[in-house]
Amino acid sequence: MKEAKSVKLNSQQHQQHENGHFSPFKFAKLLDPEASWDKDQLGDVLHWIRQVVALFCGLLWGAIPVVGGIWIFIFLAISTGIIYGYYAMILKINEEEFGGHAALLQEGLFASMTLFLVLV
């Protein structure tokens, strides 16, 4: 009985994946240079990495009351450097398949900038 339920559950998951309604994501894929990425998945990962960096920098620089526009540019440099290092050095992807450097570096930029400014 249990075996029949397991087979039925696996077949439902497989059908959902084929229909595009369900896309499993494993955290091991985040550091695997051999993993295959589609444009939406990579964009989502870059977006959320940038949000985490904005959260961390915004809270840190808000706790240490820093002033001046230079800190905005420092945040942009740190955030962009982390994103570039992630997709170019860790994932080792061909950026031309995903729209070039500009498209990848722009993922989540404006949302992270807003989050950073709200937290500072």
C-alpha atoms as an extended CHARMM CRD file, in Angstrom:
* protein
*
       120  EXT
         1         1  MET       CA              0.0000000000        0.0000000000        0.0000000000  PROA      1               0.0000000000
         2         2  LYS       CA              2.7650000000        2.4370000000        0.9550000000  PROA      2               0.0000000000
         3         3  GLU       CA              4.6640000000        1.5430000000       -2.1830000000  PROA      3               0.0000000000
         4         4  ALA       CA              1.6710000000        2.3820000000       -4.3710000000  PROA      4               0.0000000000
         5         5  LYS       CA              1.3120000000        5.7940000000       -2.6770000000  PROA      5               0.0000000000
         6         6  SER       CA              5.0200000000        6.4920000000       -3.1540000000  PROA      6               0.0000000000
         7         7  VAL       CA              4.8930000000        5.5930000000       -6.8540000000  PROA      7               0.0000000000
         8         8  LYS       CA              1.7560000000        7.7090000000       -7.3130000000  PROA      8               0.0000000000
         9         9  LEU       CA              3.3670000000       10.6860000000       -5.5320000000  PROA      9               0.0000000000
        10        10  ASN       CA              6.5420000000       10.4180000000       -7.6090000000  PROA      10              0.0000000000
        11        11  SER       CA              4.5680000000       10.2460000000      -10.8500000000  PROA      11              0.0000000000
        12        12  GLN       CA              2.5330000000       13.3160000000       -9.8390000000  PROA      12              0.0000000000
        13        13  GLN       CA              5.7040000000       15.2530000000       -9.0690000000  PROA      13              0.0000000000
        14        14  HSD       CA              7.2120000000       14.1980000000      -12.3830000000  PROA      14              0.0000000000
        15        15  GLN       CA              4.0870000000       15.2810000000      -14.2700000000  PROA      15              0.0000000000
        16        16  GLN       CA              4.0140000000       18.6190000000      -12.4890000000  PROA      16              0.0000000000
        17        17  HSD       CA              7.6610000000       19.1940000000      -13.3520000000  PROA      17              0.0000000000
        18        18  GLU       CA              7.0620000000       18.3520000000      -17.0150000000  PROA      18              0.0000000000
        19        19  ASN       CA              4.0760000000       20.7150000000      -17.1820000000  PROA      19              0.0000000000
        20        20  GLY       CA              6.1630000000       23.5590000000      -15.8260000000  PROA      20              0.0000000000
        21        21  HSD       CA              4.0690000000       24.0140000000      -12.7000000000  PROA      21              0.0000000000
        22        22  PHE       CA              6.6840000000       22.6880000000      -10.3250000000  PROA      22              0.0000000000
        23        23  SER       CA             10.3900000000       23.3630000000      -10.4770000000  PROA      23              0.0000000000
        24        24  PRO       CA             12.4550000000       21.7580000000       -7.7390000000  PROA      24              0.0000000000
        25        25  PHE       CA             15.4130000000       23.7740000000       -6.5210000000  PROA      25              0.0000000000
        26        26  LYS       CA             18.2820000000       22.4170000000       -4.4920000000  PROA      26              0.0000000000
        27        27  PHE       CA             20.6520000000       24.6220000000       -2.5170000000  PROA      27              0.0000000000
        28        28  ALA       CA             23.6370000000       22.5400000000       -3.6790000000  PROA      28              0.0000000000
        29        29  LYS       CA             23.0310000000       23.9850000000       -7.1300000000  PROA      29              0.0000000000
        30        30  LEU       CA             23.9870000000       27.4550000000       -5.8460000000  PROA      30              0.0000000000
        31        31  LEU       CA             27.6800000000       26.5500000000       -5.6970000000  PROA      31              0.0000000000
        32        32  ASP       CA             27.8720000000       23.9860000000       -8.5010000000  PROA      32              0.0000000000
        33        33  PRO       CA             29.6490000000       25.3320000000      -11.6130000000  PROA      33              0.0000000000
        34        34  GLU       CA             28.4240000000       22.3090000000      -13.5930000000  PROA      34              0.0000000000
        35        35  ALA       CA             24.7270000000       23.0060000000      -12.9020000000  PROA      35              0.0000000000
        36        36  SER       CA             22.5070000000       24.1770000000      -15.7110000000  PROA      36              0.0000000000
        37        37  TRP       CA             20.6480000000       27.4430000000      -15.2090000000  PROA      37              0.0000000000
        38        38  ASP       CA             17.7920000000       28.9950000000      -17.0780000000  PROA      38              0.0000000000
        39        39  LYS       CA             17.4630000000       32.7580000000      -17.2750000000  PROA      39              0.0000000000
        40        40  ASP       CA             14.6440000000       33.0460000000      -14.7150000000  PROA      40              0.0000000000
        41        41  GLN       CA             16.3280000000       30.8620000000      -12.0910000000  PROA      41              0.0000000000
        42        42  LEU       CA             19.6310000000       32.7050000000      -12.3240000000  PROA      42              0.0000000000
        43        43  GLY       CA             17.8460000000       36.0570000000      -12.2300000000  PROA      43              0.0000000000
        44        44  ASP       CA             15.9740000000       35.0540000000       -9.0840000000  PROA      44              0.0000000000
        45        45  VAL       CA             19.1400000000       33.8750000000       -7.3480000000  PROA      45              0.0000000000
        46        46  LEU       CA             21.0300000000       37.0610000000       -8.2380000000  PROA      46              0.0000000000
        47        47  HSD       CA             18.0730000000       39.1660000000       -7.0970000000  PROA      47              0.0000000000
        48        48  TRP       CA             17.9130000000       37.5070000000       -3.6820000000  PROA      48              0.0000000000
        49        49  ILE       CA             21.6700000000       37.5950000000       -3.1540000000  PROA      49              0.0000000000
        50        50  ARG       CA             21.5200000000       41.3220000000       -3.7700000000  PROA      50              0.0000000000
        51        51  GLN       CA             18.6410000000       41.6880000000       -1.2900000000  PROA      51              0.0000000000
        52        52  VAL       CA             20.6230000000       39.9040000000        1.4130000000  PROA      52              0.0000000000
        53        53  VAL       CA             23.6310000000       42.1580000000        0.7620000000  PROA      53              0.0000000000
        54        54  ALA       CA             21.3580000000       45.2320000000        0.9400000000  PROA      54              0.0000000000
        55        55  LEU       CA             19.8290000000       44.0180000000        4.1940000000  PROA      55              0.0000000000
        56        56  PHE       CA             23.2200000000       43.3780000000        5.7590000000  PROA      56              0.0000000000
        57        57  CYS       CA             24.8230000000       46.6410000000        4.5770000000  PROA      57              0.0000000000
        58        58  GLY       CA             21.7480000000       48.7190000000        5.3910000000  PROA      58              0.0000000000
        59        59  LEU       CA             21.5100000000       47.4010000000        8.9350000000  PROA      59              0.0000000000
        60        60  LEU       CA             25.2540000000       47.6750000000        9.4950000000  PROA      60              0.0000000000
        61        61  TRP       CA             25.5520000000       51.2080000000        8.1660000000  PROA      61              0.0000000000
        62        62  GLY       CA             22.3520000000       52.2250000000        9.9300000000  PROA      62              0.0000000000
        63        63  ALA       CA             23.7780000000       51.0020000000       13.2490000000  PROA      63              0.0000000000
        64        64  ILE       CA             27.0170000000       52.9090000000       12.6110000000  PROA      64              0.0000000000
        65        65  PRO       CA             25.4160000000       56.1930000000       11.6230000000  PROA      65              0.0000000000
        66        66  VAL       CA             27.3500000000       56.9100000000        8.4470000000  PROA      66              0.0000000000
        67        67  VAL       CA             26.5240000000       59.9580000000        6.3670000000  PROA      67              0.0000000000
        68        68  GLY       CA             27.3310000000       61.0680000000        2.8740000000  PROA      68              0.0000000000
        69        69  GLY       CA             26.6800000000       59.9070000000       -0.6360000000  PROA      69              0.0000000000
        70        70  ILE       CA             29.9450000000       58.0040000000       -0.8420000000  PROA      70              0.0000000000
        71        71  TRP       CA             28.3770000000       55.1950000000        1.2000000000  PROA      71              0.0000000000
        72        72  ILE       CA             25.7390000000       54.6750000000       -1.4760000000  PROA      72              0.0000000000
        73        73  PHE       CA             28.4670000000       54.1920000000       -4.0680000000  PROA      73              0.0000000000
        74        74  ILE       CA             30.3740000000       51.8770000000       -1.7250000000  PROA      74              0.0000000000
        75        75  PHE       CA             27.2290000000       49.7810000000       -1.3160000000  PROA      75              0.0000000000
        76        76  LEU       CA             26.7610000000       49.6550000000       -5.0960000000  PROA      76              0.0000000000
        77        77  ALA       CA             30.3880000000       48.6010000000       -5.5830000000  PROA      77              0.0000000000
        78        78  ILE       CA             30.1560000000       45.8620000000       -2.9330000000  PROA      78              0.0000000000
        79        79  SER       CA             26.8340000000       44.5770000000       -4.2250000000  PROA      79              0.0000000000
        80        80  THR       CA             27.9340000000       44.5860000000       -7.8570000000  PROA      80              0.0000000000
        81        81  GLY       CA             31.2590000000       42.9760000000       -6.9880000000  PROA      81              0.0000000000
        82        82  ILE       CA             29.5600000000       40.1510000000       -5.1120000000  PROA      82              0.0000000000
        83        83  ILE       CA             27.1240000000       39.5030000000       -7.9610000000  PROA      83              0.0000000000
        84        84  TYR       CA             29.8830000000       39.5590000000      -10.5860000000  PROA      84              0.0000000000
        85        85  GLY       CA             32.1020000000       37.2960000000       -8.5120000000  PROA      85              0.0000000000
        86        86  TYR       CA             29.2410000000       34.8810000000       -7.9700000000  PROA      86              0.0000000000
        87        87  TYR       CA             28.2300000000       34.3620000000      -11.5770000000  PROA      87              0.0000000000
        88        88  ALA       CA             31.6570000000       34.7590000000      -13.1720000000  PROA      88              0.0000000000
        89        89  MET       CA             33.9400000000       32.9920000000      -10.7080000000  PROA      89              0.0000000000
        90        90  ILE       CA             31.7580000000       30.5710000000       -8.7610000000  PROA      90              0.0000000000
        91        91  LEU       CA             29.1750000000       29.5290000000      -11.3520000000  PROA      91              0.0000000000
        92        92  LYS       CA             31.4760000000       30.1440000000      -14.3410000000  PROA      92              0.0000000000
        93        93  ILE       CA             28.5780000000       30.7680000000      -16.7040000000  PROA      93              0.0000000000
        94        94  ASN       CA             28.7440000000       32.3130000000      -20.1330000000  PROA      94              0.0000000000
        95        95  GLU       CA             27.1350000000       35.6980000000      -19.5600000000  PROA      95              0.0000000000
        96        96  GLU       CA             26.2420000000       36.0820000000      -23.2500000000  PROA      96              0.0000000000
        97        97  GLU       CA             23.6680000000       33.2930000000      -22.8970000000  PROA      97              0.0000000000
        98        98  PHE       CA             21.8700000000       35.3670000000      -20.2590000000  PROA      98              0.0000000000
        99        99  GLY       CA             21.9170000000       38.7700000000      -21.9640000000  PROA      99              0.0000000000
       100       100  GLY       CA             25.4270000000       39.9480000000      -21.1290000000  PROA      100             0.0000000000
       101       101  HSD       CA             27.0320000000       41.5320000000      -18.1060000000  PROA      101             0.0000000000
       102       102  ALA       CA             24.6450000000       44.4840000000      -18.0100000000  PROA      102             0.0000000000
       103       103  ALA       CA             21.5470000000       42.3010000000      -17.7300000000  PROA      103             0.0000000000
       104       104  LEU       CA             23.0450000000       40.0930000000      -15.0310000000  PROA      104             0.0000000000
       105       105  LEU       CA             24.4470000000       42.9710000000      -12.9980000000  PROA      105             0.0000000000
       106       106  GLN       CA             21.1300000000       44.8210000000      -13.1640000000  PROA      106             0.0000000000
       107       107  GLU       CA             19.1300000000       41.9230000000      -11.6470000000  PROA      107             0.0000000000
       108       108  GLY       CA             17.6120000000       43.1680000000       -8.4000000000  PROA      108             0.0000000000
       109       109  LEU       CA             19.6520000000       46.3740000000       -8.3970000000  PROA      109             0.0000000000
       110       110  PHE       CA             16.8190000000       48.8410000000       -7.9350000000  PROA      110             0.0000000000
       111       111  ALA       CA             14.9720000000       46.7710000000       -5.3480000000  PROA      111             0.0000000000
       112       112  SER       CA             18.1540000000       46.2830000000       -3.3320000000  PROA      112             0.0000000000
       113       113  MET       CA             18.9670000000       49.9730000000       -3.5620000000  PROA      113             0.0000000000
       114       114  THR       CA             15.5420000000       50.7840000000       -2.1680000000  PROA      114             0.0000000000
       115       115  LEU       CA             15.9200000000       48.2780000000        0.6470000000  PROA      115             0.0000000000
       116       116  PHE       CA             19.3650000000       49.6290000000        1.4770000000  PROA      116             0.0000000000
       117       117  LEU       CA             18.1490000000       53.2360000000        1.6110000000  PROA      117             0.0000000000
       118       118  VAL       CA             15.1720000000       52.3320000000        3.7940000000  PROA      118             0.0000000000
       119       119  LEU       CA             17.4270000000       50.5680000000        6.2880000000  PROA      119             0.0000000000
       120       120  VAL       CA             20.1880000000       53.1620000000        6.4790000000  PROA      120             0.0000000000
